[in-house]
């Protein structure tokens, strides 16, 4: 578009000058160039010197030529030329403003993330959501299986009541609590929570005189505490507080 407008200028200039020449201008009359000055200044404020430099320079040049000619004694012929140069400067200034607007993107366009990048980010987000959902479903299934298994063990132990004694179950619960006390609370928070849950079930079965089930849950807590104690993280010393 810029090249097309530039190519049309040689055609527009003679037409503008010819149209102005048809007007009758009296000898010694002054030509008002204020409209041309305002148009060039408006183009300058719009950013034309940076965005449409060639067109803006032509508008400035023609305005200067008109002002220089207008400062001298004007004959009818010179008045026509000054008026034509002023009109041409106005047209070029308006053209420079239009080119500036075409070269200036909307304010939000630079900050907008490319569509492909947004789509990739959305794809990653959807994949993470799907992975999390599958993981939650897997955990729920495992917890359900664990609950079913524990329920079956409780029933089986109840049928075999008398093989394990109350003393054995109580001793296993006490041993589990000793093992739990050796663990670092911060490093083994999850393990301690699981052990507390198992011991709560053990004590409940102990009250119901299902000593076999109580022993099972107590041994489960012992096993978890023992494995956590063997982990290197469980022996990590607590940070020493800074000296006063």
For each residue, the residues with C-beta under 8 A, 3 or more apart:
1: 4 5 99 102
2: 5 6 52 55 99
3: 6 7
4: 1 7 8
5: 1 2 8 9 55 95 99
6: 2 3 9 54 55
7: 3 4 10
8: 4 5 11 12
9: 5 6 12 13 58 92
10: 7 13 14
11: 8 14 15
12: 8 9 15 16 88 91
13: 9 10 16 17 88
14: 10 11 17 18
15: 11 12 18 19
16: 12 13 19 20 84 87 88 91
17: 13 14 20 21 80 81 84 88
18: 14 15 21 22
19: 15 16 22 23 84
20: 16 17 23 80 83 84 87
21: 17 18 80 84
22: 18 19
23: 19 20 80 83
24: 76
25: 29 31 74 76 79 80 83
26: 29 76 79
27: 74 75 76
28: 73 74
29: 25 26 74 79
30: 70 74
31: 25 66 70 74 79 82 83 86
32: 35 86
33: 36 37 63 66 67 70 82 86
34: 37 38
35: 32 38 39 86 90
36: 33 39 40 63 66 86 87 89 90 93
37: 33 34 40 41 63
38: 34 35 41 42
39: 35 36 42 43 59 89 90 93 94
40: 36 37 43 44 56 59 60 63 89 93
41: 37 38 44 45
42: 38 39 45 46 93 97
43: 39 40 46 48 52 56 59 93 94 96 97 100
44: 40 41 48 49 56
45: 41 42
46: 42 43 96 97 100 101
47: 50 51 100 104
48: 43 44 51 52 53 55 56 93 96 97 99 100
49: 44 53 56
50: 47 53
51: 47 48 99 100 103 104
52: 2 43 48 55 56 95 96 97 99 100 103
53: 48 49 50 56 57
54: 6 57 58
55: 2 5 6 48 52 58 59 92 95 96 99
56: 40 43 44 48 49 52 53 59 60 92 93 96
57: 53 54 60 61
58: 9 54 55 61 62 92
59: 39 40 43 55 56 62 63 89 90 92 93 95 96
60: 40 56 57 63 64 89
61: 57 58 64 65
62: 58 59 65 66 85 86 88 89 92
63: 33 36 37 40 59 60 66 67 85 86 89
64: 60 61 67 68
65: 61 62 68 69 85
66: 31 33 36 62 63 69 70 82 83 85 86 89
67: 33 63 64 70 71
68: 64 65 71 72
69: 65 66 72 74 78 81 82 85
70: 30 31 33 66 67 74 82
71: 67 68
72: 68 69 78
73: 28
74: 25 27 28 29 30 31 69 70 78 79 82
75: 27 78 79
76: 24 25 26 27 79 80
77: 80 81
78: 69 72 74 75 81 82
79: 25 26 29 31 74 75 76 82 83
80: 17 20 21 23 25 76 77 83 84
81: 17 69 77 78 84 85
82: 31 33 66 69 70 74 78 79 85 86
83: 20 23 25 31 66 79 80 86 87
84: 16 17 19 20 21 80 81 87 88
85: 62 63 65 66 69 81 82 88 89
86: 31 32 33 35 36 62 63 66 82 83 89 90
87: 16 20 36 83 84 90 91
88: 12 13 16 17 62 84 85 91 92
89: 36 39 40 59 60 62 63 66 85 86 92 93
90: 35 36 39 59 86 87 93 94
91: 12 16 87 88 94 95
92: 9 55 56 58 59 62 88 89 95 96
93: 36 39 40 42 43 48 56 59 89 90 96 97
94: 39 43 90 91 97 98
95: 5 52 55 59 91 92 98 99
96: 43 46 48 52 55 56 59 92 93 99 100
97: 42 43 46 48 52 93 94 100 101
98: 94 95 101 102
99: 1 2 5 48 51 52 55 95 96 102 103
100: 43 46 47 48 51 52 96 97 103 104
101: 46 97 98 104
102: 1 98 99
103: 51 52 99 100
104: 47 51 100 101
105: 109 110
106: 109
107:
108: 111 112
109: 105 106 112
110: 105
111: 108
112: 108 109
113: 117 118
114: 117 118
115: 118 119
116: 119 120
117: 113 114 120 121
118: 113 114 115 121 122
119: 115 116 122 123
120: 116 117 123 124
121: 117 118 124 125
122: 118 119 125 126
123: 119 120 126 127
124: 120 121 127 128
125: 121 122 128 129
126: 122 123 129 130
127: 123 124 130 131
128: 124 125 131 132
129: 125 126 132 133
130: 126 127 133 134
131: 127 128 134 135
132: 128 129 135 136
133: 129 130 136 137
134: 130 131 137 138
135: 131 132 138 139
136: 132 133 139 140
137: 133 134 140 141
138: 134 135 141 142
139: 135 136 142 143
140: 136 137 143 144
141: 137 138 144 145
142: 138 139 145 146
143: 139 140 146 147
144: 140 141 147 148
145: 141 142 148 149
146: 142 143 149 150
147: 143 144 150 151
148: 144 145 151 152
149: 145 146 152 153
150: 146 147 153 154 201 217
151: 147 148 154 155
152: 148 149 155 156
153: 149 150 156 157 213 216
154: 150 151 157 158 205 210 213 216
155: 151 152 158 159
156: 152 153 159 160 212
157: 153 154 160 161 164 205 210 211 212 213 215 216
158: 154 155 161 210 212 213
159: 155 156
160: 156 157 163 212
161: 157 158 209 210 211 212
162:
163: 160 212
164: 157 168 169 211 212 214 215
165: 168 169 211
166: 169 170 206 209 211
167: 170 171
168: 164 165 171 172 211 215
169: 164 165 166 172 173 202 205 206 211 212 214 215 218
170: 166 167 173 174 206
171: 167 168 174 175
172: 168 169 175 176 202 214 215 218 219 222
173: 169 170 176 177 199 202 203 206 214 218 221
174: 170 171 177 178
175: 171 172 178 179 218 222
176: 172 173 179 180 195 198 199 202 218 219 221 222 225
177: 173 174 180 181 199
178: 174 175 181 182
179: 175 176 182 183 221 222 225 226 229
180: 176 177 183 192 195 196 221 225
181: 177 178
182: 178 179 225 229
183: 179 180 187 188 191 192 225 228 229 234
184: 187 188 234 235 236 238
185: 188 189 192
186: 189 238
187: 183 184 233 234 236
188: 183 184 185 191 192 228 231 233 234
189: 185 186 192 193
190: 193 194
191: 183 188 194 195 224 225 227 228
192: 180 183 185 188 189 195 196
193: 189 190 196 197
194: 190 191 197 198 221 224
195: 176 180 191 192 198 199 221 224 225
196: 180 192 193 199 200
197: 193 194 200 201
198: 176 194 195 201 202 217 218 220 221 224
199: 173 176 177 195 196 202 203 217 218 221
200: 196 197 203 204
201: 150 197 198 204 205 213 217
202: 169 172 173 176 198 199 205 206 213 214 215 216 217 218 221
203: 173 199 200 206 207 214
204: 200 201 207 208 214
205: 154 157 169 201 202 208 210 211 213 214 217
206: 166 169 170 173 202 203 209 210 211 214
207: 203 204
208: 204 205
209: 161 166 206
210: 154 157 158 161 205 206 213 214
211: 157 161 164 165 166 168 169 205 206 214 215
212: 156 157 158 160 161 163 164 169 215 216
213: 153 154 157 158 201 202 205 210 216 217
214: 164 169 172 173 202 203 204 205 206 210 211 217 218
215: 157 164 168 169 172 202 211 212 218 219
216: 153 154 157 202 212 213 219 220
217: 150 198 199 201 202 205 213 214 220 221
218: 169 172 173 175 176 198 199 202 214 215 221 222
219: 172 176 215 216 222 223
220: 198 216 217 223 224
221: 173 176 179 180 194 195 198 199 202 217 218 224 225
222: 172 175 176 179 218 219 225 226
223: 219 220 226 227
224: 191 194 195 198 220 221 227 228
225: 176 179 180 182 183 191 195 221 222 228 229
226: 179 222 223 229 230
227: 191 223 224 230 231
228: 183 188 191 224 225 231 234
229: 179 182 183 225 226 234
230: 226 227 234
231: 188 227 228 234
232: 235 236
233: 187 188 236
234: 183 184 187 188 228 229 230 231
235: 184 232
236: 184 187 232 233
237: 240
238: 184 186
239:
240: 237
241:
242:
243:
244:
